[in-house]
Amino acid sequence: MRWQDREGSSNIEDRRGSSGGRVTRSTGILGMIALLVGAYYGVDLSGFVGNPLQQATVQNAPVQSSAQEQELARFSSVVLKETENVWSNYFAQRGARYQVPTMVLYRGATPTGCGTGNAEAGPFYCPADNKLYIDLSFYNTMKRELGAEGDAAFAYVLAHEVGHHVQTVLGTSQKVHQMQSRTNKTQANALSVRLELQADCYAGVWGHYVEKNGIFEAGDIEEAYNAAEAVGDDRLQQRAQGYTVPHSYTHGTSAQRKQWFQVGLRTGDINQCNTFQN
Ligand SMILES: [Zn+2]
């Protein structure tokens, strides 16, 4: 992406230097899932659970930021700024003002309005405080563990989380959560899939305008498509457990995620993102 000369957002809260607390990764995968279910009410990218049996990390040392991480922090602020431009325009056209979200950069774990945020759940948005929580190391996780490499892949992730913010300010998330509280687990999962696919479509709407502004370079759109596929439930479950359980899907299959991202990208029209229809 051609982002280097573009303006970054000022709505960044950088907590990378603060000790965010201990990340317990010795609980095993079931313990981790229980932890996420119990303490976690945000909306994430994928339901992605990294390898919880790997090293426990305590973030007490003074922060060293690599050149790569610094560049990624700056890149993320530019992506956020582009989302602010796109969504501010959208709301302004409808006579409304877009309340911009804050992007929190952190490492490992951090307190959020939705409970303790853990980086192994991947990037997420907390509707209670209107903040996106991003551990920049997810860039490398995507590359090494999910096979989704590149700046446009990471931008898709950020734009997806902003999509959840847009759903929150439009009231869609609240409506869906109310419906979920009145239904069974399978139906609640199906509603979650629709909400997530809509966030993918909103990420595509962002991509539509970014493309118009000449920010995408050759191969960027393919990178973003690849990322959308990489975080499909079928792909992640197959990778984690060797089989898939469709009724447990919460984010949609690889094919669905790519398809809805594509709808937003092609049309640039939020009204085409009605994943709740039919
Ligand atoms: Zn999501």
Boltz pocket constraint, residues with backbone or C-beta under 6 A from the ligand:
constraints:
  - pocket:
      binder: B
      contacts: [[A, 43], [A, 44], [A, 45], [A, 46], [A, 160], [A, 164], [A, 196], [A, 199]]
      max_distance: 6.0
